[in-house]
Each structure stands twice: as C-alpha cells, then as structure tokens.
Amino acid sequence: MKRALLIGLATLLLSLAIPLSYGGFGVLAQLPEVAHWLIPTTLGMVLLGWLFNAARLRLLVGGVEGRVDRRQALATVVSTEFAGAASPAGVGGPLTYVYLLRQHGVKTGHAAALYAVDHIMDLAFFATALPLALAVFTFDRELDHPVWLLGLLLGLLAAGLGFMWLMLHRYRTVLRLFGRLLRRLRVSALRRRRLARWVIQFRHAVKLLLGMPRHRLVLLYIYCMSHWLLRYSILPVVLYGLHHPVPWSYLFIVQGMLLFAGQLSFLPGGTGSVELGFSALLAAWLSSDTLALALILWRFATFYWYLLAGAPVFAATAGAATGRLLTARRERESAG
C-alpha cells in the first residue's frame, strides 16, 4: 500500500512539474481565465466516450449469452479506465475488466476473450486511422467541408472493417509472423508466457467475433470508432478554446504516438513520457505558456479526470479484489 501511494505521489508531482517547468507557476494563474465552456465540454466528451464503450460492452456480453444493464456496463468501463490509469503500464485495467464481468456472470475465459476483442477493435481502428490522418496532414487538407468530413469518416469505417475482416480470416498468418518476430527479438521466458496467454485469448476472441452477426460487428466497430474519435478530439478542442488551433490530423498523429509512448512508461498514465513527448511534438506550434496550459488542461481531461471520477466507482465495485489480484501477480512474477 505504501509503495502504491509513493508511486501515485511521484506520478502527480512529475506530471505537474513538467508543464510548470515550461510556463512557470504563472500557468496556474491563467486557469481561471480559460473559457468557461472548455473544461465542461472536454469532460462531457470523456463521459460520452465512456457511454459508447459501455454500449460496446453490452453488445459484447450479449454475444456470449450474458447480460449487463446500462449502469453495470458504465461502472465496469469507468472502473477499468481508472485501474488502467492508476497502475503502471495499465496492468490493472484487464484484471478489473475480467473480475467485474465475472461478478456479472460471465465466465473467466469469455471475459478475457472479450477484453481481447476490445483490443482487436482498437487495433483495427488505429491501423487505419493513423495512415489516413498522415495522408490528410501530408496533403494539407482541412476538415472544414461537410462532404469531405463525411467521406473521411465513411472511409475510416470501411477501412477499419476491412482490416478487421482480414485479420480475423488470416489470423493464423498473423500469429505465425508474430512468432517469428519474437524468436528474432529473443524475448524472455516470462514475456513469452504472457504472450502465450494473450495468443490463447486472441484465438478465443476470433472465434467469438466470427460467431457474431455482421450487423453486430458493424455496430461494435462504430461504437469503438466513436469513442476514439471523441477521445482524440479533446486536444483539438482544448487548443481551439485557447485560440491556438493546430491541424486536427497532426494532433491525431501526435496523440497516437503519445499513447504508444505511455505504454512504455513504468509510471501510471504514462507520466513523464507523455508530457515530454507532448512538449517535443507541439513546441514548434505553441509558445511555452500556451504549451504548458494546454498540457495541463488536456491531461486533466484524459488522465486526472479518470482518477477523480473513477476512484469512487472503482472502490465501490472492484477495489479490494483487484488489489489482491495485483499483489498475487507481483508475487508470481517475483518467484518466476
């Protein structure tokens, strides 16, 4: 418990120290001057994204003949987001997800497979959205025309579904290539065991997805796409509210890179790597004061808010049990 508190304190101090080092304490004095609509709008976008994920969860659970109501689904999503944000490398997220679904009557194997399904959907989205965003930024096209925007969204939907179809029907080839890569990288035995468990979950997830009706798969992907588009629109909204707009396509690429960098950090929420990456990638677009203020506002909506809003929900649903699971997992890894 003491170790967790120390990590949490170090995380908060570091995440605030980096933006303050750019703008000084004067940045905090600018917060009351921020447009009154900005913070409620970004928090509302987070809530709407959670609702999309809750709807996605209900569809997934229905696909394995389970049932969760709207309140249970939303509580599961918020608790999982909190656990992922509050634990190093997000390891608490999947444990919380599986535990809560078990509490709602879903078998452990199915719950783990559903978590893998979520990640397959996310992978399909990013595998298609990032190249599209890069193309838009390269050709300097603005997303200000409704027809162009609609065409881009439809293209994103079609490309994502096509990628997911290819991955599901050629998953053996994907796993074979993945295995060759692991052998070349000389991955440790511990990581290979983790990846072996992931492969089993991946196979179960593929079977679940292939058994679902096509209209359910399309709806699942629409929910997934809506969540991530909302999540990745928070930073453009923040910069618009600060009167320093940056091309949306560039911000999408930046956030994709920061998400990946955050997974490599040993501190909760990717603290340190996310803040430094944010500063490096946007320093050419923003002054130091604006950069620091934008970083604080963006991290509040996408990290601090997850902790503040998620903590009471997590404590009420999964707190003690997930803590025991994390402790047991650390003990197994230490013994191994």
Phi, psi and omega in degrees: 000316180298320180296318180297320179294321179294318178297317180297317179295317179297322179297311181296317181296317181292319182294334176271327183296322184294308177296325179293332178291337178272316186250354183072180181289349175297338178299319180296327179290339180279344184302317179296342181272355179294144180310134187298337183274346192292307183295313177301325180294314181294322178291325175295324177295321177298314180298317179297321176298320176297322179294321176297318179293324177295320177295322177296318180297319180296320177295318180296313180296323176297333179288343176248025176061031173255183181206128170227142178276177185298318181295316180296319180295316180294319178297321178296316180296312183295318179296319179295318178298318179297312182298321178293320181287329186270352184246148179301132180059015176070022186293338181286340183300302181297325178298316179295317180302309182294317181299314183292323177293324174299320178297334180265013173094008179270134180297151183302315180298318178293319180298316178296322179293322178295323176296321177294323177300315177307315182288328175296317177299314180298318179298317178299320180296308185289328180294337179254325185288319182296315175298323178295316179297320178296319179295317179299315181293321181296318182270004173056046177263131177271145181268051185255355179256129184302321182293317179297318180295316179297318179298321179294318180295318178294321177296321178296318179297312182295317181294319180296316179294322178295318178296318180294320178299315180298318182293322181289321184272351177234032187292332178296320177296319178300313181294323179296315178295323179296319179297318178298320179297319180297320180297320180291326182278352180055056182291143182295162181298321180298314180292326178295322177296318177298316181292327177297318176297320179296321179298319178298314178297322180297317179297317177299320180296319179299316179298319179297315182294318180294336179274354182273148175298151184297322181295328178291320178296318179297316180296320177301316182290325176297318177298316179299312181297319181297318179299311184289325177295322175295312181301319183274359175265353181295315181296315175302322178294318178300312182291327175296318179294335177268004178064035176224065183294143176235145181311131183301321182297320178293319179295326177296315179297317179302313182293326175297318178292322179292324177299317178294316180297323180296330179290340181271349182277144178272356178264150180303143177069013182067023184304138181099294181292322180293312182296317180293319177296318177303312182296317183293321186277341182245000181299329181285344184258334190231150172289165184297321179295314180294321178301313181295317181294317179297320179297316180296314182294318181293316180292330177298316182286325188255358179221298182300320181294325176300322180285315183293312182282329185278334185303309180294325179293315179298316181298325182281338186250318192217005190307298186295317184295317180293324176300318178295320180296317179296319178297315179297322180294318178297322179294320178296318181292324178294320180292326181284000000 
